[in-house]
Amino acid sequence: MFGLKNRQAANPPTAPQGTVVPAANALLCSEVVFDRRNRIAGHLLRMRRADFAAQAPAPLQTAHDQQLLALLTNEEQPEHGGLFFLPLSSASLSLPTVDQLAGRKIMLLLQLADAACSQELLPRIEQLQEQGLQIGLYRQPRHAAFGELVAASDCGALDIAAHPPETIRDFSAAYRAIEKTRPNALFAANIDHLDELQLCRQWHFDYFHGRFAELPPLPDSERSGADPHKMQLLHLLRLVQSDADTSEIAVALKHDPLLAFRILRYLNSPALGLSGRIDSMEQALMLLGRQRLFRWLSVLLFSVREPQFGDWLLVESALTRGRLMELLGRESHPDIASDTLFLAGIFSCLDRLLRRPLAEILADMPLPELVAEALLHGRGTLAALLRTAIAGDSFDLLRLESAARDAGLSPHSVNRAFLAATAWASEVTEHWE
């Protein structure tokens, strides 16, 4: 899908037997993977089609593997802050594009093909490990090659939704007991509920993937009031975007020294790649300019102290939408400033962040008219592009395909931009507290 995040449609249709569909029309799916600190460890990437079930037929799966590998190896991508987890058929290890992943922060999660042979796969796995790739292996105890290959893997993977609790316990104990020269890690896939997450944590799993992070947040009545730092940031954003004097902005910051500290620390983080150090807001305004500073203050608005899973997903959505708008807009709207495109994407998540209607939040925020029209009314120059970025959070693949067509975007263009946006968002949040 075009940036499908963390979920799939219930009971997706299966392909009629014998149907042949070009794999090039498949869409990139990026799903967040958490670590034991409840932070984002990386992203699980795979290709999906709206007219096929999650488990595609073997020939189509191999074709999807080829498309994913081509996407990762043929494009110049920014450094990814975490791991890319790639579920692949073991039959795809013979593809030459696998070797082009050498040196990347990537873990291949292998599903053994029916004809997989340990004598052929073991040397290939060791070769890829020498190239710096990590190799994970899904639990397949009835496969003749599994016993020998699991000892050579870096990570044992288990589909949590498909196994009872005792299997989760036994697999963890057995995998950790294997005498290996390489570190052992455990990957829990398809965790649907928080009690399953707790069980996986109890049994020493290291990576956690699934719908558990999407569970509804606490009602507003059970959460604390609006974050004062965010409200102060909104006030600061209004001042920066308006004609307020630099001295007035500096005075506003004096009311919240902690916020000033966090802003300056963020502006000096490696993720921004600025050539010189910024020591004051006056200097930030002078070096960055108001519009550029407004962009980065907007990003900081989504930073969360002691975040929960849902908070991280919101951060992911906002940053990825903003970067996706910027990247796709370079092709479709080259006359529009990249910062304007970025702000349209990231501000589309403000209502979820602040738990207030978007129109109310933006009522006194000076924004370009084309941004306000797209955000508040779904019309204007940026409307189709914004619908595509927002559809990246949807589980409805047909809607994603439709939104991209309306924006005049090809699957290849959106897949390429979404991969780059995912990597960029991960790099930015890696430097947050």
C-alpha positions in Angstrom: 0.0 0.0 0.0 1.0 3.6 -0.2 2.4 4.0 3.3 -0.1 1.7 5.0 0.6 2.0 8.7 0.3 -0.8 11.2 -2.9 -2.5 10.2 -4.7 -4.4 7.5 -8.3 -4.6 6.4 -10.3 -7.3 8.1 -10.7 -10.5 6.0 -9.0 -9.1 2.9 -10.1 -10.8 -0.4 -8.0 -13.6 -1.7 -7.0 -13.8 -5.3 -8.8 -16.2 -7.6 -6.8 -19.3 -8.4 -4.7 -18.8 -11.5 -4.9 -15.0 -11.4 -1.8 -13.2 -12.5 -1.4 -9.6 -11.4 1.7 -7.5 -12.0 3.7 -7.2 -8.8 4.8 -3.7 -9.9 1.4 -2.4 -8.8 1.9 -3.5 -5.2 2.1 -0.8 -2.6 4.6 -0.3 0.2 3.5 -1.1 3.7 5.5 0.2 6.6 4.6 -1.1 10.1 6.2 0.1 13.3 8.3 -2.3 15.4 8.9 -1.4 19.1 11.7 -2.4 21.4 11.8 -3.3 25.1 12.0 0.4 26.1 8.7 1.0 24.3 10.5 3.1 21.7 10.4 2.6 17.9 13.1 0.1 17.0 12.4 0.2 13.3 9.9 -0.6 10.6 8.7 -3.8 9.0 8.5 -3.3 5.2 6.5 -5.4 2.7 4.5 -5.0 -0.4 0.7 -5.3 -0.5 -2.1 -5.3 -3.0 -5.7 -4.5 -2.3 -7.0 -7.5 -4.2 -4.8 -10.1 -2.5 -4.9 -11.6 1.0 -2.1 -10.8 3.5 -0.5 -14.1 2.7 0.0 -14.0 -1.1 0.5 -17.1 -3.2 4.2 -18.1 -3.4 4.9 -16.9 -6.9 3.4 -13.5 -6.2 5.2 -13.3 -2.8 8.5 -13.8 -4.6 7.6 -11.1 -7.1 6.7 -8.8 -4.2 10.1 -9.6 -2.6 11.8 -8.6 -5.9 9.9 -5.3 -6.0 10.7 -4.5 -2.3 14.4 -5.3 -2.8 14.5 -3.2 -6.0 13.0 -0.3 -4.1 15.5 -0.5 -1.3 18.6 -0.9 -3.6 17.8 1.3 -6.6 17.0 4.5 -4.7 19.2 6.9 -2.8 17.6 6.7 0.7 18.5 8.8 3.8 20.0 6.9 6.8 17.3 5.1 8.7 17.3 5.7 12.5 16.4 2.1 13.3 16.2 -1.3 11.6 14.3 -2.2 8.5 12.8 -5.6 9.0 12.1 -7.4 5.7 9.9 -10.5 5.7 11.2 -12.6 2.7 10.8 -16.0 1.3 14.0 -18.0 1.6 13.7 -18.5 -2.1 14.4 -14.8 -2.6 17.9 -15.1 -1.0 19.3 -16.0 -4.4 18.3 -12.6 -5.8 21.4 -10.4 -6.6 19.6 -7.4 -5.1 20.0 -9.0 -1.6 23.8 -8.5 -1.8 23.2 -4.8 -2.5 21.8 -4.4 1.0 25.2 -5.0 2.5 26.1 -2.6 5.3 22.6 -1.4 5.8 20.7 -1.6 9.1 18.5 -4.5 7.9 17.2 -7.7 9.3 15.8 -10.3 6.9 13.0 -12.3 8.4 12.9 -15.5 6.5 10.0 -17.8 5.9 11.4 -21.2 4.6 10.1 -22.2 1.2 8.8 -25.7 0.9 11.8 -26.8 -1.1 14.4 -25.0 1.1 17.5 -27.0 1.8 19.8 -26.3 4.7 22.9 -27.4 2.8 22.2 -24.6 0.2 20.8 -22.0 2.6 23.4 -22.2 5.4 26.4 -20.9 3.3 24.2 -18.2 1.9 23.0 -17.1 5.3 26.6 -17.0 6.6 27.7 -15.0 3.5 25.0 -12.4 4.2 25.9 -12.1 7.8 29.5 -11.4 6.9 28.2 -8.6 4.8 26.6 -7.0 7.9 23.0 -8.2 7.4 21.0 -9.8 10.3 19.1 -12.9 9.6 15.8 -13.8 11.4 13.9 -17.0 11.0 10.2 -17.7 11.5 9.4 -20.7 13.6 8.7 -23.7 11.3 9.5 -26.7 13.4 8.1 -29.2 10.9 10.4 -28.0 8.1 13.3 -30.3 7.6 15.8 -27.4 7.4 14.6 -25.5 10.4 16.6 -27.2 13.1 19.9 -26.6 11.5 19.2 -23.1 10.2 17.7 -21.7 13.4 21.1 -22.2 15.1 22.7 -20.0 12.5 20.2 -17.2 12.8 20.5 -13.9 14.6 16.8 -13.7 15.6 13.9 -16.1 16.1 10.6 -14.8 14.9 7.1 -16.0 15.9 3.6 -15.1 14.7 2.0 -14.4 18.1 -1.6 -14.3 16.8 -1.2 -17.9 15.4 0.1 -19.6 18.5 -1.1 -20.3 22.1 0.7 -18.9 25.1 2.6 -22.1 25.9 4.1 -22.1 22.4 5.3 -18.5 22.9 6.9 -19.6 26.2 8.5 -22.8 24.8 9.8 -21.1 21.7 11.5 -18.4 23.7 13.1 -20.9 26.1 14.3 -23.2 23.3 15.7 -20.4 21.2 17.6 -18.8 24.0 19.0 -22.2 25.0 20.7 -22.7 21.6 24.5 -22.5 21.9 25.5 -19.8 19.4 28.4 -17.5 18.7 26.0 -14.8 17.5 23.7 -12.8 19.8 20.2 -14.2 20.2 17.1 -11.9 19.7 13.4 -12.7 19.5 10.9 -11.0 17.2 7.2 -11.1 18.2 5.0 -10.5 15.1 1.3 -9.8 14.9 0.6 -8.9 18.6 -3.0 -7.9 18.8 -3.6 -7.2 22.5 -1.6 -5.7 25.4 -1.8 -8.9 27.4 0.0 -10.7 24.5 2.6 -7.9 24.6 3.1 -8.4 28.3 3.5 -12.2 27.8 6.1 -11.6 25.1 8.0 -9.1 27.3 7.9 -11.7 30.2 9.4 -14.3 27.9 12.3 -12.0 26.8 11.3 -11.0 23.3 13.2 -8.0 22.0 11.1 -6.7 19.2 7.3 -6.2 19.1 5.1 -5.7 16.1 1.3 -5.6 15.6 -2.0 -3.9 16.3 -1.5 -3.7 20.1 -0.1 -0.1 19.7 -3.3 1.0 18.0 -5.7 0.3 20.9 -7.8 3.4 21.7 -6.1 5.9 24.1 -7.5 6.8 27.4 -10.6 9.1 27.2 -9.9 12.7 27.7 -11.5 12.6 31.1 -8.8 10.1 32.2 -5.8 12.0 30.9 -4.2 15.1 32.2 -5.0 18.5 30.6 -3.2 20.1 27.7 0.6 20.0 27.9 1.6 23.6 28.9 4.7 23.2 26.8 2.7 22.5 23.7 0.4 25.4 24.3 3.4 27.7 24.7 4.8 26.3 21.5 1.6 27.1 19.7 1.9 30.6 21.0 5.5 30.8 19.8 4.5 29.4 16.4 1.9 32.2 16.0 4.5 34.8 16.9 7.1 33.4 14.5 4.6 33.2 11.6 3.3 36.7 12.2 5.1 40.0 12.1 6.1 39.9 15.8 9.5 41.4 16.7 12.4 39.1 17.5 12.5 40.6 21.0 8.8 39.7 21.5 9.6 36.1 20.7 12.5 36.1 23.1 10.3 37.4 25.9 7.7 34.7 25.2 10.4 32.1 25.7 11.5 33.5 29.0 8.1 32.3 30.4 9.2 28.7 29.8 13.0 28.2 30.2 12.6 24.4 29.9 10.9 24.9 26.6 13.7 27.2 25.4 16.2 24.6 26.4 14.4 21.8 24.5 14.1 24.0 21.4 17.8 24.8 21.3 18.8 21.2 22.0 16.6 20.0 19.2 17.8 22.7 16.7 21.4 21.6 17.5 20.7 17.9 17.1 22.5 15.9 14.3 19.2 15.2 12.6 18.9 18.8 11.4 22.5 18.9 10.0 23.0 22.6 10.6 26.5 23.9 9.9 26.8 26.0 13.0 25.7 25.9 16.6 22.5 27.9 17.6 22.7 29.3 21.1 19.6 31.6 21.2 16.3 32.1 19.6 17.5 35.4 18.1 20.3 33.4 16.4 17.9 30.8 15.3 15.7 33.4 13.6 18.8 35.0 11.9 20.3 31.7 10.6 17.1 29.8 9.7 14.7 32.5 8.8 11.1 32.6 10.2 9.6 30.1 7.8 12.3 27.6 8.4 12.2 28.0 12.1 8.4 27.7 12.0 8.9 24.3 10.3 11.2 22.9 13.0 9.1 24.3 15.9 6.2 22.5 14.3 8.2 19.3 14.4 9.1 19.8 18.0 5.4 20.3 18.8 5.0 16.5 18.3 7.9 15.5 20.7 6.5 13.6 23.7 8.0 13.1 27.1 7.4 9.6 28.5 5.4 8.7 25.4 3.1 5.7 25.1 2.8 3.5 22.1 -0.1 5.6 20.6 2.0 8.8 21.1 4.8 7.3 19.0 2.4 6.3 16.3 1.1 9.9 16.2 4.6 11.2 15.9 5.3 8.8 13.1 2.1 9.9 11.3 2.8 13.6 11.6 6.5 13.5 10.5 5.9 11.0 7.7 3.0 13.0 6.3 5.0 16.2 6.4 8.0 14.7 4.7 5.8 12.8 2.2 4.1 16.0 1.2 7.4 17.6 0.7 8.9 14.8 -1.4 5.9 14.2 -3.6 5.3 18.0 -4.0 8.7 18.5 -5.5 7.4 16.5 -8.5 3.8 17.6 -8.7 4.0 21.2 -7.3 7.6 22.4 -8.0 6.4 26.0 -7.7 5.3 25.6 -4.0 7.9 26.0 -1.2 8.9 22.7 0.4 8.3 24.1 3.9 4.7 25.0 2.9 4.2 21.4 1.7 5.7 20.0 4.9 3.6 22.1 7.2 0.4 21.0 5.4 1.3 17.4 6.2 2.4 17.8 9.7 -0.5 20.1 10.8 -3.0 17.6 9.5 -2.3 15.7 12.8 -2.7 18.7 15.1 -6.3 17.8 16.1 -5.2 14.3 17.3 -2.3 15.8 19.2 -4.2 18.6 21.0 -7.6 16.9 21.1 -9.3 19.9 19.7 -11.0 20.6 16.4 -8.5 21.6 13.7 -10.5 24.7 12.8 -10.3 25.9 16.4 -6.5 25.3 16.6 -5.8 27.1 13.3 -8.3 30.0 13.8 -5.6 32.5 14.8 -2.6 30.7 13.2 -1.3 32.7 10.2 -1.0 30.0 7.4 -0.7 30.2 3.6 -4.2 30.2 2.1 -3.5 27.0 0.1 -2.5 25.2 3.3 -5.6 26.3 5.2 -7.9 25.4 2.3 -6.5 21.9 2.1 -6.5 21.3 5.8 -9.9 22.8 6.7 -11.9 22.3 3.6 -10.2 19.5 1.6 -10.0 21.6 -1.5 -7.5 23.7 -3.5 -4.1 23.0 -5.0 -2.8 20.7 -2.2 -6.0 18.8 -1.5 -5.3 15.7 -3.6 -1.7 15.5 -2.4 -2.8 15.8 1.2 -5.4 13.1 0.8 -2.7 10.8 -0.4 -0.5 11.6 2.6 -3.4 11.1 5.0 -4.4 7.9 3.3 -1.0 6.5 4.4 -2.6 5.9 7.9 -5.5 4.1 6.4 -6.0 0.3 6.2 -8.2 0.7 3.1 -5.9 0.0 0.2 -8.5 0.9 -2.4 -8.8 4.4 -0.9 -5.0 4.7 -1.0 -4.9 3.8 -4.7 -7.7 6.2 -5.4 -6.1 9.1 -3.6 -2.8 8.6 -5.4 -4.6 8.5 -8.8 -6.4 11.7 -8.0 -3.1 13.3 -7.2 -1.6 12.1 -10.5 0.9 9.9 -8.7 2.2 6.5 -9.8 2.7 3.6 -7.3 6.4 3.8 -7.9 6.6 7.5 -7.0 4.6 7.1 -3.8 6.5 3.9 -2.7 9.8 5.6 -3.3 8.7 8.8 -1.4 7.1 6.9 1.4 10.3 4.8 2.0 12.4 8.0 2.2 9.8 9.7 4.5 9.8 6.7 6.8 13.6 6.7 7.1 13.7 10.5 7.7 11.1 10.4 10.4 12.9 7.6 12.2 16.2 9.6 12.0 14.6 12.7 13.5 12.9 10.9 16.4 16.1 9.0 17.2 17.6 12.2 18.7 14.5 13.0 20.8 14.5 12.6 24.6 
